[in-house]
Amino acid sequence: MNPSIVFDCEKILPNRFALTMAAAARSRALYRGAEPRLDPSDACISELALREIAGGSFSSSELAPFLGGPSGTKRLHAADPATPSRQRQDAAAAPVSTPPEAVQ
């Protein structure tokens, strides 16, 4: 695959994670029989999906689920590095518990 395709896609979807999700969704649709929006020209399905995104074959409403923002998508914010980790209430890890005693 030509790396410039990814750079062209980033002009449409600047977040690489969102780009990956959009390309995966389009690849699945193509694999299930959706009509290609560009000439396939011996490209694999994933490359064709990226070419379609880079070529602007999608409307903004079709890409809206991958853009996030005001559509109600909740974004995670980075924790403040000044706050000690024990005082953070939003930690993803479960609290540490003591292992159960072995019964003999």
C-alpha positions, 0 to 999 in steps of 0.5 A: 500500500502507498503510504501517501494514501494514509496522509491523504486520509488524515486530511479528511479524518485527522485522528488516526484512531477514527481513521482506522475505525472508519476504514474498518467499517468501510472494509467490512461493508465492501467485504459484505458486498457493498458497491465500491465508490471508486474503481477497484483496479486490483486493490485489496479491500482495505486499500480500496476503503482507504482510497475511498476515504482519501478521495472524498467519496463520503459526505460529512454525515457519513463520517460524523460517527468517526469525528466525535464532537458535539454529536453526544460523544463523550471524550476521555480527558487525561488525568492531571499529572499534579494529582497523586494517583491515590487521590484520583477518583477516575482511575481505571484499575480496580482497587487492590485487595488482599488475596484469600487465605489458603484453606488446608 
